[in-house]
Amino acid sequence: METDGSGALGPRRVPSVIAARCSGCGRCVAVCPLKIISLETVGYHKNAVISSGEDCAGCGECAVNCPLDAIEC
């Protein structure tokens, strides 16, 4: 979590998936501590989907572990 310098926590950043970049590798699914990311099949392509962003802790592990920078926080 981030602070604003006064010790107060800043706003939580909820991740979003950039579908055009996502390869469906599943690394984000594997590292999400709250298990709120899953893979969804659209046609012949899999994409990561954040099922409940309001439950996200904002740790950023999904974005850090994405090899294609398909997740932004």
PDB file of N, CA, C and O in Angstrom:
ATOM      1  N   MET A   1       0.835  -1.171   0.000  1.00  0.00           N
ATOM      2  CA  MET A   1       0.000   0.000   0.000  1.00  0.00           C
ATOM      3  C   MET A   1       0.887   1.243   0.000  1.00  0.00           C
ATOM      4  O   MET A   1       2.014   1.222   0.495  1.00  0.00           O
ATOM      5  N   GLU A   2       0.376   2.280  -0.542  1.00  0.00           N
ATOM      6  CA  GLU A   2       1.120   3.532  -0.605  1.00  0.00           C
ATOM      7  C   GLU A   2       0.576   4.517   0.421  1.00  0.00           C
ATOM      8  O   GLU A   2      -0.588   4.455   0.819  1.00  0.00           O
ATOM      9  N   THR A   3       1.451   5.427   0.836  1.00  0.00           N
ATOM     10  CA  THR A   3       1.007   6.486   1.733  1.00  0.00           C
ATOM     11  C   THR A   3       1.185   7.821   1.033  1.00  0.00           C
ATOM     12  O   THR A   3       1.910   7.919   0.043  1.00  0.00           O
ATOM     13  N   ASP A   4       0.532   8.831   1.541  1.00  0.00           N
ATOM     14  CA  ASP A   4       0.648  10.167   0.947  1.00  0.00           C
ATOM     15  C   ASP A   4       1.721  11.004   1.635  1.00  0.00           C
ATOM     16  O   ASP A   4       1.780  12.219   1.445  1.00  0.00           O
ATOM     17  N   GLY A   5       2.561  10.365   2.425  1.00  0.00           N
ATOM     18  CA  GLY A   5       3.613  11.075   3.135  1.00  0.00           C
ATOM     19  C   GLY A   5       3.226  11.412   4.556  1.00  0.00           C
ATOM     20  O   GLY A   5       4.101  11.632   5.394  1.00  0.00           O
ATOM     21  N   SER A   6       1.955  11.457   4.847  1.00  0.00           N
ATOM     22  CA  SER A   6       1.493  11.773   6.200  1.00  0.00           C
ATOM     23  C   SER A   6       1.242  10.509   7.018  1.00  0.00           C
ATOM     24  O   SER A   6       0.868  10.576   8.189  1.00  0.00           O
ATOM     25  N   GLY A   7       1.454   9.365   6.385  1.00  0.00           N
ATOM     26  CA  GLY A   7       1.194   8.106   7.062  1.00  0.00           C
ATOM     27  C   GLY A   7      -0.168   7.530   6.716  1.00  0.00           C
ATOM     28  O   GLY A   7      -0.443   6.367   7.012  1.00  0.00           O
ATOM     29  N   ALA A   8      -1.023   8.330   6.091  1.00  0.00           N
ATOM     30  CA  ALA A   8      -2.342   7.839   5.686  1.00  0.00           C
ATOM     31  C   ALA A   8      -2.209   7.046   4.389  1.00  0.00           C
ATOM     32  O   ALA A   8      -1.425   7.403   3.508  1.00  0.00           O
ATOM     33  N   LEU A   9      -2.967   5.989   4.284  1.00  0.00           N
ATOM     34  CA  LEU A   9      -2.921   5.182   3.077  1.00  0.00           C
ATOM     35  C   LEU A   9      -3.564   5.922   1.921  1.00  0.00           C
ATOM     36  O   LEU A   9      -4.594   6.578   2.078  1.00  0.00           O
ATOM     37  N   GLY A  10      -2.934   5.806   0.743  1.00  0.00           N
ATOM     38  CA  GLY A  10      -3.481   6.426  -0.453  1.00  0.00           C
ATOM     39  C   GLY A  10      -4.573   5.549  -1.037  1.00  0.00           C
ATOM     40  O   GLY A  10      -4.882   4.493  -0.485  1.00  0.00           O
ATOM     41  N   PRO A  11      -5.158   5.971  -2.142  1.00  0.00           N
ATOM     42  CA  PRO A  11      -6.228   5.192  -2.757  1.00  0.00           C
ATOM     43  C   PRO A  11      -5.700   3.856  -3.284  1.00  0.00           C
ATOM     44  O   PRO A  11      -4.595   3.774  -3.821  1.00  0.00           O
ATOM     45  N   ARG A  12      -6.500   2.836  -3.119  1.00  0.00           N
ATOM     46  CA  ARG A  12      -6.136   1.510  -3.603  1.00  0.00           C
ATOM     47  C   ARG A  12      -6.282   1.501  -5.117  1.00  0.00           C
ATOM     48  O   ARG A  12      -7.262   2.016  -5.655  1.00  0.00           O
ATOM     49  N   ARG A  13      -5.313   0.921  -5.795  1.00  0.00           N
ATOM     50  CA  ARG A  13      -5.357   0.851  -7.247  1.00  0.00           C
ATOM     51  C   ARG A  13      -5.855  -0.530  -7.665  1.00  0.00           C
ATOM     52  O   ARG A  13      -5.207  -1.540  -7.392  1.00  0.00           O
ATOM     53  N   VAL A  14      -6.991  -0.564  -8.319  1.00  0.00           N
ATOM     54  CA  VAL A  14      -7.567  -1.817  -8.787  1.00  0.00           C
ATOM     55  C   VAL A  14      -7.002  -2.113 -10.170  1.00  0.00           C
ATOM     56  O   VAL A  14      -7.021  -1.243 -11.040  1.00  0.00           O
ATOM     57  N   PRO A  15      -6.501  -3.324 -10.388  1.00  0.00           N
ATOM     58  CA  PRO A  15      -5.911  -3.644 -11.681  1.00  0.00           C
ATOM     59  C   PRO A  15      -6.957  -3.778 -12.786  1.00  0.00           C
ATOM     60  O   PRO A  15      -8.123  -4.082 -12.533  1.00  0.00           O
ATOM     61  N   SER A  16      -6.509  -3.545 -14.005  1.00  0.00           N
ATOM     62  CA  SER A  16      -7.350  -3.767 -15.171  1.00  0.00           C
ATOM     63  C   SER A  16      -6.523  -4.507 -16.214  1.00  0.00           C
ATOM     64  O   SER A  16      -5.313  -4.308 -16.315  1.00  0.00           O
ATOM     65  N   VAL A  17      -7.180  -5.352 -16.983  1.00  0.00           N
ATOM     66  CA  VAL A  17      -6.512  -6.170 -17.992  1.00  0.00           C
ATOM     67  C   VAL A  17      -6.668  -5.510 -19.356  1.00  0.00           C
ATOM     68  O   VAL A  17      -7.765  -5.105 -19.741  1.00  0.00           O
ATOM     69  N   ILE A  18      -5.565  -5.407 -20.074  1.00  0.00           N
ATOM     70  CA  ILE A  18      -5.586  -4.920 -21.449  1.00  0.00           C
ATOM     71  C   ILE A  18      -5.675  -6.170 -22.321  1.00  0.00           C
ATOM     72  O   ILE A  18      -4.667  -6.822 -22.594  1.00  0.00           O
ATOM     73  N   ALA A  19      -6.886  -6.495 -22.753  1.00  0.00           N
ATOM     74  CA  ALA A  19      -7.154  -7.758 -23.438  1.00  0.00           C
ATOM     75  C   ALA A  19      -6.293  -7.951 -24.687  1.00  0.00           C
ATOM     76  O   ALA A  19      -5.890  -9.075 -24.986  1.00  0.00           O
ATOM     77  N   ALA A  20      -6.011  -6.890 -25.408  1.00  0.00           N
ATOM     78  CA  ALA A  20      -5.223  -6.998 -26.632  1.00  0.00           C
ATOM     79  C   ALA A  20      -3.793  -7.458 -26.364  1.00  0.00           C
ATOM     80  O   ALA A  20      -3.154  -8.024 -27.252  1.00  0.00           O
ATOM     81  N   ARG A  21      -3.289  -7.229 -25.173  1.00  0.00           N
ATOM     82  CA  ARG A  21      -1.928  -7.646 -24.811  1.00  0.00           C
ATOM     83  C   ARG A  21      -1.878  -9.013 -24.134  1.00  0.00           C
ATOM     84  O   ARG A  21      -0.843  -9.679 -24.156  1.00  0.00           O
ATOM     85  N   CYS A  22      -2.981  -9.432 -23.536  1.00  0.00           N
ATOM     86  CA  CYS A  22      -3.006 -10.655 -22.721  1.00  0.00           C
ATOM     87  C   CYS A  22      -2.869 -11.897 -23.593  1.00  0.00           C
ATOM     88  O   CYS A  22      -3.586 -12.055 -24.581  1.00  0.00           O
ATOM     89  N   SER A  23      -1.933 -12.784 -23.216  1.00  0.00           N
ATOM     90  CA  SER A  23      -1.732 -14.027 -23.950  1.00  0.00           C
ATOM     91  C   SER A  23      -2.449 -15.203 -23.300  1.00  0.00           C
ATOM     92  O   SER A  23      -2.506 -16.291 -23.872  1.00  0.00           O
ATOM     93  N   GLY A  24      -2.999 -14.988 -22.104  1.00  0.00           N
ATOM     94  CA  GLY A  24      -3.686 -16.070 -21.401  1.00  0.00           C
ATOM     95  C   GLY A  24      -2.734 -17.057 -20.746  1.00  0.00           C
ATOM     96  O   GLY A  24      -3.082 -18.223 -20.563  1.00  0.00           O
ATOM     97  N   CYS A  25      -1.539 -16.605 -20.393  1.00  0.00           N
ATOM     98  CA  CYS A  25      -0.532 -17.508 -19.811  1.00  0.00           C
ATOM     99  C   CYS A  25      -0.901 -17.985 -18.412  1.00  0.00           C
ATOM    100  O   CYS A  25      -0.489 -19.069 -18.002  1.00  0.00           O
ATOM    101  N   GLY A  26      -1.674 -17.189 -17.673  1.00  0.00           N
ATOM    102  CA  GLY A  26      -2.129 -17.585 -16.343  1.00  0.00           C
ATOM    103  C   GLY A  26      -1.199 -17.253 -15.195  1.00  0.00           C
ATOM    104  O   GLY A  26      -1.461 -17.656 -14.062  1.00  0.00           O
ATOM    105  N   ARG A  27      -0.119 -16.531 -15.452  1.00  0.00           N
ATOM    106  CA  ARG A  27       0.800 -16.176 -14.358  1.00  0.00           C
ATOM    107  C   ARG A  27       0.114 -15.296 -13.318  1.00  0.00           C
ATOM    108  O   ARG A  27       0.350 -15.445 -12.119  1.00  0.00           O
ATOM    109  N   CYS A  28      -0.732 -14.385 -13.778  1.00  0.00           N
ATOM    110  CA  CYS A  28      -1.450 -13.509 -12.849  1.00  0.00           C
ATOM    111  C   CYS A  28      -2.403 -14.318 -11.973  1.00  0.00           C
ATOM    112  O   CYS A  28      -2.563 -14.028 -10.787  1.00  0.00           O
ATOM    113  N   VAL A  29      -3.028 -15.322 -12.555  1.00  0.00           N
ATOM    114  CA  VAL A  29      -3.943 -16.192 -11.809  1.00  0.00           C
ATOM    115  C   VAL A  29      -3.173 -16.911 -10.698  1.00  0.00           C
ATOM    116  O   VAL A  29      -3.652 -17.022  -9.569  1.00  0.00           O
ATOM    117  N   ALA A  30      -1.984 -17.391 -11.031  1.00  0.00           N
ATOM    118  CA  ALA A  30      -1.177 -18.153 -10.081  1.00  0.00           C
ATOM    119  C   ALA A  30      -0.679 -17.308  -8.911  1.00  0.00           C
ATOM    120  O   ALA A  30      -0.553 -17.818  -7.797  1.00  0.00           O
ATOM    121  N   VAL A  31      -0.394 -16.023  -9.144  1.00  0.00           N
ATOM    122  CA  VAL A  31       0.203 -15.207  -8.079  1.00  0.00           C
ATOM    123  C   VAL A  31      -0.796 -14.386  -7.275  1.00  0.00           C
ATOM    124  O   VAL A  31      -0.430 -13.822  -6.243  1.00  0.00           O
ATOM    125  N   CYS A  32      -2.041 -14.304  -7.717  1.00  0.00           N
ATOM    126  CA  CYS A  32      -3.025 -13.494  -6.994  1.00  0.00           C
ATOM    127  C   CYS A  32      -3.335 -14.130  -5.641  1.00  0.00           C
ATOM    128  O   CYS A  32      -3.878 -15.233  -5.587  1.00  0.00           O
ATOM    129  N   PRO A  33      -2.992 -13.440  -4.542  1.00  0.00           N
ATOM    130  CA  PRO A  33      -3.206 -14.040  -3.221  1.00  0.00           C
ATOM    131  C   PRO A  33      -4.685 -14.193  -2.852  1.00  0.00           C
ATOM    132  O   PRO A  33      -5.032 -15.032  -2.021  1.00  0.00           O
ATOM    133  N   LEU A  34      -5.550 -13.388  -3.465  1.00  0.00           N
ATOM    134  CA  LEU A  34      -6.977 -13.457  -3.151  1.00  0.00           C
ATOM    135  C   LEU A  34      -7.769 -14.280  -4.158  1.00  0.00           C
ATOM    136  O   LEU A  34      -8.975 -14.472  -4.002  1.00  0.00           O
ATOM    137  N   LYS A  35      -7.084 -14.767  -5.197  1.00  0.00           N
ATOM    138  CA  LYS A  35      -7.696 -15.624  -6.225  1.00  0.00           C
ATOM    139  C   LYS A  35      -8.909 -14.968  -6.885  1.00  0.00           C
ATOM    140  O   LYS A  35      -9.942 -15.611  -7.069  1.00  0.00           O
ATOM    141  N   ILE A  36      -8.782 -13.685  -7.240  1.00  0.00           N
ATOM    142  CA  ILE A  36      -9.878 -12.981  -7.898  1.00  0.00           C
ATOM    143  C   ILE A  36      -9.650 -12.842  -9.402  1.00  0.00           C
ATOM    144  O   ILE A  36     -10.431 -12.184 -10.089  1.00  0.00           O
ATOM    145  N   ILE A  37      -8.586 -13.457  -9.913  1.00  0.00           N
ATOM    146  CA  ILE A  37      -8.296 -13.420 -11.344  1.00  0.00           C
ATOM    147  C   ILE A  37      -8.490 -14.822 -11.902  1.00  0.00           C
ATOM    148  O   ILE A  37      -8.069 -15.810 -11.300  1.00  0.00           O
ATOM    149  N   SER A  38      -9.131 -14.892 -13.056  1.00  0.00           N
ATOM    150  CA  SER A  38      -9.327 -16.180 -13.720  1.00  0.00           C
ATOM    151  C   SER A  38      -9.079 -15.993 -15.214  1.00  0.00           C
ATOM    152  O   SER A  38      -8.943 -14.869 -15.698  1.00  0.00           O
ATOM    153  N   LEU A  39      -9.022 -17.103 -15.929  1.00  0.00           N
ATOM    154  CA  LEU A  39      -8.878 -17.042 -17.380  1.00  0.00           C
ATOM    155  C   LEU A  39     -10.220 -17.336 -18.012  1.00  0.00           C
ATOM    156  O   LEU A  39     -10.919 -18.265 -17.609  1.00  0.00           O
ATOM    157  N   GLU A  40     -10.576 -16.542 -19.002  1.00  0.00           N
ATOM    158  CA  GLU A  40     -11.836 -16.696 -19.724  1.00  0.00           C
ATOM    159  C   GLU A  40     -11.510 -16.947 -21.185  1.00  0.00           C
ATOM    160  O   GLU A  40     -10.662 -16.267 -21.763  1.00  0.00           O
ATOM    161  N   THR A  41     -12.173 -17.911 -21.774  1.00  0.00           N
ATOM    162  CA  THR A  41     -11.953 -18.214 -23.181  1.00  0.00           C
ATOM    163  C   THR A  41     -12.933 -17.421 -24.038  1.00  0.00           C
ATOM    164  O   THR A  41     -14.147 -17.473 -23.838  1.00  0.00           O
ATOM    165  N   VAL A  42     -12.377 -16.689 -24.995  1.00  0.00           N
ATOM    166  CA  VAL A  42     -13.174 -15.919 -25.948  1.00  0.00           C
ATOM    167  C   VAL A  42     -12.759 -16.390 -27.330  1.00  0.00           C
ATOM    168  O   VAL A  42     -11.672 -16.063 -27.806  1.00  0.00           O
ATOM    169  N   GLY A  43     -13.614 -17.148 -27.963  1.00  0.00           N
ATOM    170  CA  GLY A  43     -13.248 -17.737 -29.250  1.00  0.00           C
ATOM    171  C   GLY A  43     -12.142 -18.754 -29.031  1.00  0.00           C
ATOM    172  O   GLY A  43     -12.322 -19.730 -28.303  1.00  0.00           O
ATOM    173  N   TYR A  44     -10.998 -18.525 -29.660  1.00  0.00           N
ATOM    174  CA  TYR A  44      -9.855 -19.423 -29.501  1.00  0.00           C
ATOM    175  C   TYR A  44      -8.754 -18.809 -28.640  1.00  0.00           C
ATOM    176  O   TYR A  44      -7.626 -19.301 -28.619  1.00  0.00           O
ATOM    177  N   HIS A  45      -9.085 -17.741 -27.938  1.00  0.00           N
ATOM    178  CA  HIS A  45      -8.080 -17.011 -27.163  1.00  0.00           C
ATOM    179  C   HIS A  45      -8.506 -16.926 -25.702  1.00  0.00           C
ATOM    180  O   HIS A  45      -9.680 -16.713 -25.400  1.00  0.00           O
ATOM    181  N   LYS A  46      -7.550 -17.094 -24.804  1.00  0.00           N
ATOM    182  CA  LYS A  46      -7.828 -16.927 -23.373  1.00  0.00           C
ATOM    183  C   LYS A  46      -7.352 -15.552 -22.932  1.00  0.00           C
ATOM    184  O   LYS A  46      -6.325 -15.056 -23.396  1.00  0.00           O
ATOM    185  N   ASN A  47      -8.112 -14.945 -22.030  1.00  0.00           N
ATOM    186  CA  ASN A  47      -7.759 -13.649 -21.448  1.00  0.00           C
ATOM    187  C   ASN A  47      -7.936 -13.714 -19.942  1.00  0.00           C
ATOM    188  O   ASN A  47      -8.799 -14.432 -19.435  1.00  0.00           O
ATOM    189  N   ALA A  48      -7.119 -12.967 -19.240  1.00  0.00           N
ATOM    190  CA  ALA A  48      -7.285 -12.831 -17.795  1.00  0.00           C
ATOM    191  C   ALA A  48      -8.477 -11.927 -17.531  1.00  0.00           C
ATOM    192  O   ALA A  48      -8.706 -10.954 -18.248  1.00  0.00           O
ATOM    193  N   VAL A  49      -9.229 -12.261 -16.495  1.00  0.00           N
ATOM    194  CA  VAL A  49     -10.400 -11.478 -16.101  1.00  0.00           C
ATOM    195  C   VAL A  49     -10.333 -11.265 -14.596  1.00  0.00           C
ATOM    196  O   VAL A  49     -10.117 -12.214 -13.843  1.00  0.00           O
ATOM    197  N   ILE A  50     -10.517 -10.028 -14.153  1.00  0.00           N
ATOM    198  CA  ILE A  50     -10.563  -9.712 -12.727  1.00  0.00           C
ATOM    199  C   ILE A  50     -12.026  -9.808 -12.321  1.00  0.00           C
ATOM    200  O   ILE A  50     -12.842  -8.974 -12.714  1.00  0.00           O
ATOM    201  N   SER A  51     -12.358 -10.828 -11.533  1.00  0.00           N
ATOM    202  CA  SER A  51     -13.764 -11.106 -11.243  1.00  0.00           C
ATOM    203  C   SER A  51     -14.389 -10.133 -10.257  1.00  0.00           C
ATOM    204  O   SER A  51     -15.559  -9.778 -10.399  1.00  0.00           O
ATOM    205  N   SER A  52     -13.641  -9.705  -9.278  1.00  0.00           N
ATOM    206  CA  SER A  52     -14.217  -8.801  -8.281  1.00  0.00           C
ATOM    207  C   SER A  52     -13.152  -7.797  -7.850  1.00  0.00           C
ATOM    208  O   SER A  52     -12.488  -7.969  -6.828  1.00  0.00           O
ATOM    209  N   GLY A  53     -13.008  -6.760  -8.645  1.00  0.00           N
ATOM    210  CA  GLY A  53     -12.002  -5.740  -8.388  1.00  0.00           C
ATOM    211  C   GLY A  53     -12.153  -5.061  -7.048  1.00  0.00           C
ATOM    212  O   GLY A  53     -11.166  -4.612  -6.466  1.00  0.00           O
ATOM    213  N   GLU A  54     -13.388  -4.976  -6.542  1.00  0.00           N
ATOM    214  CA  GLU A  54     -13.607  -4.336  -5.241  1.00  0.00           C
ATOM    215  C   GLU A  54     -12.989  -5.142  -4.098  1.00  0.00           C
ATOM    216  O   GLU A  54     -12.760  -4.607  -3.013  1.00  0.00           O
ATOM    217  N   ASP A  55     -12.720  -6.425  -4.340  1.00  0.00           N
ATOM    218  CA  ASP A  55     -12.086  -7.266  -3.321  1.00  0.00           C
ATOM    219  C   ASP A  55     -10.563  -7.252  -3.412  1.00  0.00           C
ATOM    220  O   ASP A  55      -9.888  -7.829  -2.560  1.00  0.00           O
ATOM    221  N   CYS A  56     -10.015  -6.597  -4.438  1.00  0.00           N
ATOM    222  CA  CYS A  56      -8.572  -6.563  -4.661  1.00  0.00           C
ATOM    223  C   CYS A  56      -7.878  -5.814  -3.524  1.00  0.00           C
ATOM    224  O   CYS A  56      -8.338  -4.758  -3.089  1.00  0.00           O
ATOM    225  N   ALA A  57      -6.771  -6.373  -3.052  1.00  0.00           N
ATOM    226  CA  ALA A  57      -5.995  -5.750  -1.985  1.00  0.00           C
ATOM    227  C   ALA A  57      -5.030  -4.700  -2.526  1.00  0.00           C
ATOM    228  O   ALA A  57      -4.463  -3.925  -1.756  1.00  0.00           O
ATOM    229  N   GLY A  58      -4.841  -4.669  -3.845  1.00  0.00           N
ATOM    230  CA  GLY A  58      -3.954  -3.683  -4.449  1.00  0.00           C
ATOM    231  C   GLY A  58      -2.479  -4.010  -4.313  1.00  0.00           C
ATOM    232  O   GLY A  58      -1.644  -3.106  -4.340  1.00  0.00           O
ATOM    233  N   CYS A  59      -2.143  -5.287  -4.167  1.00  0.00           N
ATOM    234  CA  CYS A  59      -0.739  -5.671  -3.974  1.00  0.00           C
ATOM    235  C   CYS A  59       0.103  -5.500  -5.234  1.00  0.00           C
ATOM    236  O   CYS A  59       1.309  -5.270  -5.143  1.00  0.00           O
ATOM    237  N   GLY A  60      -0.523  -5.610  -6.419  1.00  0.00           N
ATOM    238  CA  GLY A  60       0.193  -5.423  -7.674  1.00  0.00           C
ATOM    239  C   GLY A  60       0.961  -6.629  -8.173  1.00  0.00           C
ATOM    240  O   GLY A  60       1.656  -6.534  -9.185  1.00  0.00           O
ATOM    241  N   GLU A  61       0.858  -7.763  -7.492  1.00  0.00           N
ATOM    242  CA  GLU A  61       1.591  -8.964  -7.916  1.00  0.00           C
ATOM    243  C   GLU A  61       1.218  -9.391  -9.327  1.00  0.00           C
ATOM    244  O   GLU A  61       2.068  -9.857 -10.085  1.00  0.00           O
ATOM    245  N   CYS A  62      -0.051  -9.233  -9.679  1.00  0.00           N
ATOM    246  CA  CYS A  62      -0.494  -9.623 -11.020  1.00  0.00           C
ATOM    247  C   CYS A  62       0.238  -8.816 -12.083  1.00  0.00           C
ATOM    248  O   CYS A  62       0.716  -9.377 -13.068  1.00  0.00           O
ATOM    249  N   ALA A  63       0.327  -7.511 -11.891  1.00  0.00           N
ATOM    250  CA  ALA A  63       0.987  -6.637 -12.862  1.00  0.00           C
ATOM    251  C   ALA A  63       2.485  -6.893 -12.922  1.00  0.00           C
ATOM    252  O   ALA A  63       3.073  -6.896 -14.004  1.00  0.00           O
ATOM    253  N   VAL A  64       3.099  -7.106 -11.781  1.00  0.00           N
ATOM    254  CA  VAL A  64       4.543  -7.344 -11.724  1.00  0.00           C
ATOM    255  C   VAL A  64       4.917  -8.640 -12.440  1.00  0.00           C
ATOM    256  O   VAL A  64       5.966  -8.717 -13.079  1.00  0.00           O
ATOM    257  N   ASN A  65       4.071  -9.646 -12.336  1.00  0.00           N
ATOM    258  CA  ASN A  65       4.382 -10.956 -12.902  1.00  0.00           C
ATOM    259  C   ASN A  65       3.893 -11.157 -14.326  1.00  0.00           C
ATOM    260  O   ASN A  65       4.140 -12.210 -14.913  1.00  0.00           O
ATOM    261  N   CYS A  66       3.206 -10.172 -14.897  1.00  0.00           N
ATOM    262  CA  CYS A  66       2.722 -10.293 -16.277  1.00  0.00           C
ATOM    263  C   CYS A  66       3.869 -10.026 -17.248  1.00  0.00           C
ATOM    264  O   CYS A  66       4.411  -8.921 -17.264  1.00  0.00           O
ATOM    265  N   PRO A  67       4.253 -11.024 -18.064  1.00  0.00           N
ATOM    266  CA  PRO A  67       5.382 -10.822 -18.970  1.00  0.00           C
ATOM    267  C   PRO A  67       5.087  -9.885 -20.142  1.00  0.00           C
ATOM    268  O   PRO A  67       6.012  -9.433 -20.818  1.00  0.00           O
ATOM    269  N   LEU A  68       3.818  -9.590 -20.389  1.00  0.00           N
ATOM    270  CA  LEU A  68       3.441  -8.750 -21.519  1.00  0.00           C
ATOM    271  C   LEU A  68       2.896  -7.389 -21.105  1.00  0.00           C
ATOM    272  O   LEU A  68       2.374  -6.656 -21.945  1.00  0.00           O
ATOM    273  N   ASP A  69       3.006  -7.038 -19.833  1.00  0.00           N
ATOM    274  CA  ASP A  69       2.475  -5.780 -19.315  1.00  0.00           C
ATOM    275  C   ASP A  69       1.008  -5.581 -19.690  1.00  0.00           C
ATOM    276  O   ASP A  69       0.591  -4.489 -20.075  1.00  0.00           O
ATOM    277  N   ALA A  70       0.234  -6.665 -19.568  1.00  0.00           N
ATOM    278  CA  ALA A  70      -1.179  -6.621 -19.934  1.00  0.00           C
ATOM    279  C   ALA A  70      -2.066  -6.224 -18.759  1.00  0.00           C
ATOM    280  O   ALA A  70      -3.279  -6.086 -18.922  1.00  0.00           O
ATOM    281  N   ILE A  71      -1.481  -6.039 -17.581  1.00  0.00           N
ATOM    282  CA  ILE A  71      -2.258  -5.645 -16.400  1.00  0.00           C
ATOM    283  C   ILE A  71      -1.698  -4.332 -15.881  1.00  0.00           C
ATOM    284  O   ILE A  71      -0.498  -4.188 -15.648  1.00  0.00           O
ATOM    285  N   GLU A  72      -2.601  -3.385 -15.708  1.00  0.00           N
ATOM    286  CA  GLU A  72      -2.220  -2.077 -15.157  1.00  0.00           C
ATOM    287  C   GLU A  72      -2.900  -1.870 -13.818  1.00  0.00           C
ATOM    288  O   GLU A  72      -4.064  -2.224 -13.630  1.00  0.00           O
ATOM    289  N   CYS A  73      -2.162  -1.298 -12.904  1.00  0.00           N
ATOM    290  CA  CYS A  73      -2.713  -0.983 -11.566  1.00  0.00           C
ATOM    291  C   CYS A  73      -2.756   0.516 -11.386  1.00  0.00           C
ATOM    292  O   CYS A  73      -3.183   1.000 -10.337  1.00  0.00           O
TER     293      CYS A  73
END
